[in-house]
Amino acid sequence: MCVVLLWFTNINIQFILNPYVVASYCTSCMTKIDKSITLKLHSIIEKCNLDKVDVNTRIHKLSNVFSMLNKCI
């Protein structure tokens, strides 16, 4: 629970009646495509290229944005 709170993710609590539905829900959350996330990540990459940011900082920036924007609803 502590990891979930630190990662700022949603907590979706429901009764589980069908294991297939749970697997389908988790799969759709993990594989969904969100255009806004893609656009934001591309803009960060372009800014890093212009500013000649080192690889470690680039990865750090991308992972921060991705983790904040990629939330399963």
C-alpha positions in Angstrom: 0.0 0.0 0.0 2.9 2.4 0.8 4.4 1.9 -2.7 1.0 2.8 -4.3 0.7 6.0 -2.3 4.3 7.0 -3.1 3.7 6.3 -6.8 0.6 8.5 -6.8 -1.5 5.8 -8.5 -5.2 5.2 -8.4 -6.7 2.7 -6.1 -9.6 0.8 -7.6 -11.2 -1.6 -5.2 -14.0 -3.8 -6.5 -15.5 -7.3 -5.8 -13.9 -9.8 -8.1 -16.5 -12.1 -9.6 -14.7 -13.3 -12.7 -11.0 -13.8 -13.0 -11.1 -13.2 -16.8 -12.5 -9.7 -16.3 -9.7 -8.9 -13.8 -7.0 -10.1 -16.3 -8.7 -8.1 -19.1 -8.9 -5.0 -17.0 -5.2 -5.1 -16.0 -4.1 -5.8 -19.5 -6.1 -2.9 -20.9 -4.7 -0.6 -18.3 -1.1 -1.6 -19.0 -1.3 -1.5 -22.7 -3.6 1.5 -23.3 -2.3 4.2 -25.6 -2.7 7.8 -24.5 -1.9 10.4 -27.2 -1.3 13.1 -24.6 1.5 11.0 -22.9 3.1 10.4 -26.3 3.1 14.1 -27.2 4.5 15.1 -23.8 7.3 12.6 -24.0 8.2 13.7 -27.6 8.3 17.3 -26.4 10.7 16.4 -23.6 12.9 14.5 -26.0 13.1 17.5 -28.3 13.9 19.8 -25.5 16.6 17.5 -24.2 18.1 17.3 -27.7 18.1 21.1 -28.0 19.7 21.6 -24.6 22.1 18.7 -25.1 21.1 17.0 -21.9 23.1 14.0 -20.7 21.5 10.5 -20.9 21.0 10.1 -17.1 19.1 13.4 -16.8 17.1 12.6 -20.0 16.0 9.2 -18.6 15.2 10.8 -15.2 13.0 13.5 -16.9 11.2 11.0 -19.1 10.5 8.5 -16.3 9.1 11.3 -14.0 6.7 12.5 -16.6 5.7 9.0 -17.7 5.0 7.9 -14.1 2.9 11.0 -13.4 0.9 10.9 -16.6 0.4 7.1 -17.0 -2.3 6.3 -14.5 -4.9 3.7 -15.0 -8.4 5.0 -14.6 
